[in-house]
Amino acid sequence: MGLYLIRHPQTIANLKVQIAGWAKSPYSEEGKKQFEKIKHYFKKNKINLPVYSSDLPRALKLAKEISNENKSKLTITKELREINFKETEPYDSYETQSEFEKRIFKFLKENQDSDKIIVSHSGVIRYILKMNNSEWEKNIGLKRDRIFLIETNKKGNKLKIIRV
């Protein structure tokens, strides 16, 4: 098994190339298709691992569906939220890149001992990839029709990209 990383489906804000931070934005039509494809992948392959999700609706909706389909435990946490940018609501809660990375690092440190599925956001996934191998973070486009699987073995970590 390993660590599955899933970026939430495309939202209306993503489609309009607007940064969202913690703001809510529903799925676009393409996002709804991505949602179905990702859900189908986990249902078809019966991957029964604990699911960890950002509490933001655009990630949580998909995480709930994966958890329900596979009857797996769902943990919802603010630690897996996207960075909240100064330009996005709520304006009084923005964070620095350093604060954001410390938040993700804390989550990973507290949850390092098991295989899992993480449904989150671009910034979170980039940071996790960077922590595992800086070249991965630099060279991978985080397309929404991909699932990133980090498998650990005696030789180290290996990244597998699953297209749905």
C-alpha positions in Angstrom: 0.0 0.0 0.0 1.3 3.4 0.8 0.3 7.1 1.0 -2.3 8.1 -1.5 -2.4 11.9 -2.2 -5.5 13.3 -3.9 -6.1 16.9 -5.0 -9.7 17.9 -4.7 -11.7 18.2 -8.0 -11.8 21.4 -10.0 -14.0 24.2 -8.5 -15.6 27.2 -10.1 -12.8 29.4 -8.5 -10.1 27.1 -10.0 -11.9 27.4 -13.4 -11.8 31.2 -13.2 -8.1 31.0 -12.1 -8.9 32.6 -8.7 -7.0 31.7 -5.6 -9.4 30.3 -3.0 -7.5 29.7 0.2 -10.2 28.8 2.7 -13.0 30.2 0.7 -15.8 27.9 -0.4 -16.3 27.2 -4.1 -18.5 24.4 -5.6 -17.2 21.9 -8.2 -17.2 22.9 -11.9 -18.7 20.6 -14.4 -15.2 19.2 -15.1 -14.7 18.9 -11.3 -17.9 16.7 -11.1 -16.5 14.4 -13.7 -13.1 14.2 -11.8 -15.0 13.4 -8.6 -16.8 10.5 -10.3 -13.5 9.1 -11.8 -11.6 9.3 -8.5 -14.5 7.8 -6.5 -14.8 4.9 -9.1 -11.0 4.2 -8.9 -11.2 3.6 -5.1 -14.5 1.7 -5.3 -13.1 -0.6 -8.2 -9.8 -1.3 -6.4 -11.3 -1.7 -2.9 -8.6 0.3 -1.3 -9.7 0.2 2.4 -7.3 2.6 4.1 -8.0 5.4 6.6 -9.0 8.6 4.8 -7.7 12.0 6.1 -9.2 15.1 4.7 -9.1 18.9 4.9 -12.3 20.2 6.5 -12.9 22.5 3.5 -15.9 21.3 1.5 -14.1 20.9 -1.9 -11.9 18.2 -0.4 -14.2 16.9 2.2 -17.0 15.9 -0.2 -14.7 13.6 -2.1 -13.1 12.2 1.1 -16.5 11.3 2.5 -17.4 9.5 -0.7 -14.2 7.5 -0.8 -14.6 6.6 2.9 -18.3 5.6 2.5 -17.6 3.5 -0.6 -14.8 1.5 1.1 -16.2 1.6 4.7 -13.0 3.1 5.9 -12.4 5.5 8.8 -12.6 9.2 7.9 -10.6 11.8 9.9 -11.4 15.4 9.2 -8.7 17.9 10.1 -8.0 21.6 9.7 -4.3 20.7 9.4 -4.8 19.6 5.8 -6.4 22.8 4.7 -4.8 24.8 1.9 -2.8 27.9 2.9 -5.0 30.8 3.5 -3.7 33.7 1.4 -3.8 37.3 2.5 -6.0 38.0 -0.5 -8.7 35.5 0.4 -11.4 35.3 3.0 -11.3 35.2 6.0 -8.9 38.1 5.7 -7.9 38.1 9.4 -6.7 34.5 9.3 -4.0 34.4 6.6 -0.8 32.5 7.3 2.8 32.6 6.1 4.4 29.9 4.0 6.4 28.9 7.1 3.3 28.6 9.3 1.6 26.6 6.6 4.5 24.2 6.3 4.7 23.8 10.1 1.0 22.9 10.2 1.5 20.2 7.5 4.7 18.9 9.1 2.9 18.5 12.5 0.1 16.5 10.8 2.6 14.2 9.1 4.6 13.7 12.3 1.5 12.7 14.3 0.2 10.4 11.5 3.3 8.8 10.1 2.9 5.2 11.0 0.2 4.0 8.7 -0.8 3.7 5.1 -3.5 6.3 4.3 -5.4 8.3 1.8 -5.1 12.1 2.0 -7.7 14.3 0.2 -6.5 17.9 0.2 -5.2 20.8 -1.8 -2.4 21.6 -4.2 -0.2 23.4 -1.6 -0.5 20.5 0.9 0.3 17.9 -1.7 3.3 19.9 -3.1 4.7 20.1 0.4 4.3 16.4 1.1 6.0 15.5 -2.2 8.8 18.0 -1.4 9.3 16.4 2.0 9.7 13.0 0.4 11.8 14.0 -2.5 12.4 17.6 -3.6 12.6 16.5 -7.3 9.1 15.2 -7.2 7.6 18.5 -6.1 9.6 20.4 -8.8 8.8 18.1 -11.7 5.2 17.0 -11.3 2.1 18.9 -12.4 -0.6 18.3 -9.9 -3.4 17.5 -12.4 -6.7 16.7 -10.9 -7.2 13.4 -12.8 -4.1 11.9 -11.0 -3.7 10.1 -7.8 -0.2 10.2 -6.3 1.0 7.1 -4.5 4.1 7.2 -2.4 5.3 3.6 -1.7 8.0 3.0 0.9 10.4 0.1 0.7 13.9 -0.8 1.9 15.4 1.3 -0.8 13.4 4.4 0.1 10.3 6.1 -1.3 8.9 5.5 -4.8 6.3 7.8 -6.4 3.6 6.2 -8.6 1.2 8.4 -10.6 -2.2 6.9 -11.2 -4.3 8.4 -13.9 -8.0 8.0 -13.4 
